[in-house]
Amino acid sequence: MMRCMGILLASFIAGAATAADAPLPERVEFNRDVRPILSDTCFRCHGPDKNHREAELRLDLAEGYAGTADHPGVVTARDVGKSKLFARITSTDPDEVMPPKSLGKTLSARDIAVIKKWIEQGAEYQGHWAFIPPQRPALPTVKNAQAASGEIDRFVLARLETAGLALNPEADRVTLCRRLSFDLTGLPPKPDEVDAFVNDSRPDAYERLVERLLESPHYGERMAVYWMDLVRFADTAGYHSDNPRDIAPYRDYVINAFQQNLPYDRFTTEQLAGDLLPNPTTWQQVASGYNRLLQTTEEGGAQAKEYRAKYSADRVRNVSSVWLGATMACCECHDHKYDPFLTRDFYSVAAFFADVQEADIGRREPGLLVPDAWQSQRLAEFDAQIATAQQKLQTLAEQLVATNTDWTAELDTDAGWETLSPTEVRVEGDSQLLRQEDGSYKVDGKVAAKETYVATIDTELRNVTGLRLEALADDSLPSKGPGSAPNGNFVLTEFKVLVPKADGKPDAVKLTKSVADHAQDKFAVAAAVDGKNDTGWAVLPKVGESHLAIFDAEKPFLTESGQFTVRLEFQSQHAQHSIGRWRLSATIIPAPTTHWVPTEIRDVLAIAPADRTAEQTKRLVEFFRDQSPRFQTERQAVQSIQVGRQKFVDTIPRSLITTALKEPRTVRVLPRGNWMDDSGEVREPAIPTFLGQIDVADRRANRLDLANWLVSKDNPLTARVMVNRMWKLFYGTGLSKTVEDLGSQGEWPTHPELLDWLAVEFRDSGNGWDVKHMVRLMVTSRTYRQSSKLTPQARAADPYNRLLSAQNRFRLDAEFLRDNALSIAGLLSPRIGGESVKPYQPDGYWDYLNFPKRTWVHDKGELLYQRGLYTHWQRSFLHPEMLIFDAPSREECVADRPRSNTPQQALALLNDPGYVEAARVFATRIITDGGGTPASRLRWAFRRALSRNPEDDELALLLKLLDKHRAEYAADTAAADALLKASGESPVPDGLNRVDLAAWTSIARTLLNLHETVTRL
């Protein structure tokens, strides 16, 4: 390790020295050579941020150098002696020198020489390259034209020839096949696929391989992984308890979009504004779930206004990062210090999203049902059955009314629903409970935690099946109903119906939950009846609204006296918060054998049939359809189908979507980002000022307008940003390395003309915005097909291979590492899409997840072996395998994952249960499919894992290792059994020698952990 650190340190020092000592360019360009220097050292005080600008001097604009009528310039073209800028950066006076020492920045001798040469050559200013609309440049002339297979190669060769370098030879076919397979599908090729390509003598064999992989069903999965990082896709909310949410179908949308080569402009529009399209399809609505991927909170005590501001800022950060490659985040509080983004721009962009309807703080949304074709058909069948059964019931009721039969005698008109009020309410605590004239109750003083309120109802009825409880909403009450601002809440903790027995002692009637207003709401946590938290009754989920709970008796209860008592016990849930005023009522529910007629129906019955209006006749039909004992069987038939449908619906995935508010929220500039400060100006939707404006006629601009502008020729950024990131996928580093930031603090592209050519090609070629076309261009280029072995000359002249005299090699991303191992072993599931899955994870890893406590239970069967793309993404406790291999938590947009190299990663590849299982299953196949000798088995394993045969020394080393492990496990069979027992859910085949299998498992673990196995070469 120390040796590796020494090599890395020497390489870093060499790279730094190379940059500092590099010769000056023959022609100094402002954007390439001067702007990066000034952006780093000067823009902080002389840039876009007016609040920190000194001397009214802006060095990010041409006027700062040439001057204006009001302010003299600091540069005189071709005259260094008269240029104030040069005088200040070369001054020896500590009060005059720029940048000042207090800033902690200094200019190197080379930096000063660059600026000096720029002035001498005329001090030509250029606007920032990324903010200038790209134009298609002419193809450069190259000496070795036969080495170029297309336009990309011409640009690369031109730079290489200037540096005295050349393209590497083409990589061998095995390497090309593996490289393409990893880059286009994220999976290794199978041995027969490698053989087919190696033996294909057709001149277009490589192009055929590219097309086959582009059409692979796994291409969309591979591309989706990167997009998930950009849009911060996760299965959980992020803040507070980081609870799960319904969003998995959005991932399927992204996979399918890449697979079907949906044009990037359409891909953009559907995500930002799919809900605003005319008659949006289900999948366009699912795409609009992009606007819901941010972190949210379900904390009951959260301040709604604060989190609205957080959500708004999050959306601005992400849309600017994903499509503009811009760092607008700082503009939430102040103007950008390096780029021309202003604070008012931040809130103008935020205003585009002011129409996104959000769930109330503290509540979860179920999301839109997203059935597949079979599920849609099954739902249609359920609906047809329900319609038929309901029509039968409707017809019977209409016939009964039409015949005017004397059916009213069947009804018991004396029984009915009866609304009751408590005869006594008391508080068990320090507060005083006061009864108001309007029947409500008021708590005097603050409420202690878990303070108990008891309401008693004494009543009389002959035959009862249950009670309907309602906490009533009323405009006169705080928060317009049960509970009180800011966060009053009470929950039902005990509900008893006490019926006197013959001996006079009360007997509690067993009640079961029937219906509740928030039966699906996990915040209804009071276990009032059956001991289950999710069947309780609480006020919190819908403060200010009526709250219903219906409880049924196990069987109708009847007493001789008809007297019974209902005891209701509530507890406060928040210390130091007043419950305020609330009302409670209970409604008697008659037993099924009791049939009653409401007063309004009795009045209609008293009217002669010929004199009834159509509406009155309709009301009679509806009542007897729903209440007549004659139709009980038919009603039960309808209910049975409806229950079956609901159970089926519960199995269908849901996805959060965007629903537009009719009246968007008001968006103000928040001074210094303070959500409590409403003094800022109101902002309407608008793009950043320096990039132009969206023209809409007499209406407010919306998200659809924003999406259309993002992919228009008026926007210089979107196409550049995307092709730069695509280049990173296939070459390891973007043409501008800072793929997350193309602003002034970003890196000047190594090949700016190539980047512009690619951006215009992407935007304008064919029907425009063709992703697969750009992938095809990049991977069929001669530049892409090079060997990744740097020559000594290239390493000395270009140590980081930025000029691309070779391909780059890099470790596979976290998801693909596991996919690779499972694929080699033959365990990988081919299933595409669906809900997120849970592979193996250490016990106890989720112990600190609260509200509620959760336990990770890994999946079984095929789901356990689905691709890493589908792993459940818990933001606060990212799956440890993903974490150790540098996957992001996805709290924010990540355009450039780091690639670390740590000892823990090797330990994970060797010991993670998923990798051990893959090794054991791989070992089983080596034994059963690899032939009868150890050498033939090793050759089979190498071809499976690395697509090649082993070298002689590799073969000898592994044979020696195999003998060593055989001897060890033969001497300790318990260790062999322990290894196999701990190797996952897949069964160990009968009939294999366990010592032999354990030894070969060790060999398989070694192969899966090789640098070559986990590296894209």
Salt bridges, closest charged atoms under 4 A:
GLU29 OE2 - ARG32 NH1 3.73
ASP33 OD2 - ARG32 NH2 2.89
ASP40 OD1 - LYS105 NZ 2.99
ASP49 OD2 - HIS52 ND1 2.99
ASP49 OD2 - HIS334 ND1 3.71
ASP49 OD2 - LYS337 NZ 2.82
ASP60 OD2 - ARG58 NH2 2.65
ASP79 OD2 - LYS82 NZ 3.99
GLU96 OE1 - ARG88 NE 3.41
GLU120 OE2 - LYS116 NZ 2.56
GLU124 OE1 - ARG27 NH2 3.91
GLU170 OE1 - ARG785 NE 3.22
ASP183 OD2 - ARG1016 NH2 2.74
GLU193 OE2 - ARG212 NH1 3.66
ASP195 OD2 - ARG943 NH2 2.73
ASP200 OD2 - ARG202 NH2 2.81
ASP204 OD1 - ARG208 NE 3.14
GLU207 OE2 - ARG785 NH1 3.60
GLU211 OE2 - ARG776 NE 2.54
GLU215 OE2 - LYS772 NZ 3.38
GLU221 OE1 - HIS218 ND1 2.73
GLU221 OE1 - ARG867 NH1 3.06
ASP229 OD1 - ARG890 NE 2.99
ASP229 OD2 - ARG897 NE 2.53
GLU270 OE2 - ARG266 NE 3.37
ASP275 OD1 - ARG703 NH1 2.87
GLU298 OE2 - ARG364 NE 3.71
GLU299 OE1 - HIS240 ND1 3.93
ASP314 OD1 - ARG232 NH2 2.79
ASP314 OD2 - ARG317 NH2 3.71
ASP335 OD2 - LYS50 NZ 2.95
ASP339 OD2 - HIS336 NE2 3.76
ASP355 OD1 - ARG703 NE 2.93
GLU358 OE1 - ARG292 NH2 3.90
GLU358 OE2 - ARG315 NH1 2.65
GLU365 OE2 - ARG292 NH2 2.43
GLU381 OE1 - ARG378 NH1 3.11
ASP383 OD1 - ARG645 NE 2.62
GLU410 OE2 - ARG630 NE 2.76
ASP412 OD2 - ARG462 NH2 3.49
GLU428 OE2 - ARG426 NH2 3.51
ASP438 OD2 - ARG581 NH2 2.76
ASP438 OD2 - ARG583 NH2 2.94
GLU470 OE1 - ARG468 NH1 3.30
ASP474 OD2 - ARG583 NH1 2.98
GLU494 OE2 - LYS496 NZ 2.99
GLU494 OE1 - ARG567 NH1 2.56
ASP517 OD2 - HIS518 ND1 3.59
ASP517 OD2 - LYS542 NZ 3.97
ASP521 OD2 - ARG363 NH2 2.88
ASP534 OD2 - LYS522 NZ 3.80
GLU554 OE2 - LYS510 NZ 3.90
GLU569 OE1 - ARG567 NH1 3.32
GLU600 OE1 - ARG619 NE 3.36
ASP626 OD1 - ARG625 NE 3.03
ASP678 OD2 - LYS305 NZ 2.76
GLU681 OE1 - ARG683 NH1 3.45
GLU684 OE1 - ARG700 NH1 3.08
ASP705 OD2 - ARG699 NH1 2.84
GLU747 OE2 - ARG802 NH1 2.74
ASP756 OD1 - ARG720 NE 2.81
GLU761 OE1 - ARG136 NH1 2.84
GLU761 OE2 - HIS773 NE2 2.81
ASP764 OD1 - ARG763 NE 2.95
ASP813 OD1 - ARG899 NH2 3.25
GLU815 OE2 - ARG890 NH2 3.71
GLU815 OE2 - ARG897 NH2 2.75
ASP819 OD2 - ARG867 NE 2.93
ASP886 OD2 - ARG811 NH1 3.29
GLU892 OE2 - ARG317 NH2 2.76
ASP896 OD1 - LYS728 NZ 2.93
ASP929 OD2 - ARG925 NE 3.77
GLU954 OE2 - ARG948 NH2 2.92
GLU968 OE2 - LYS964 NZ 2.85
GLU968 OE1 - HIS965 ND1 3.44
ASP977 OD1 - ARG994 NE 2.88
GLU985 OE2 - HIS858 NE2 3.36
GLU985 OE2 - LYS860 NZ 3.00
ASP996 OD2 - ARG937 NH1 3.69
ASP996 OD1 - ARG966 NH2 2.92
GLU1012 OE1 - ARG948 NH2 2.86
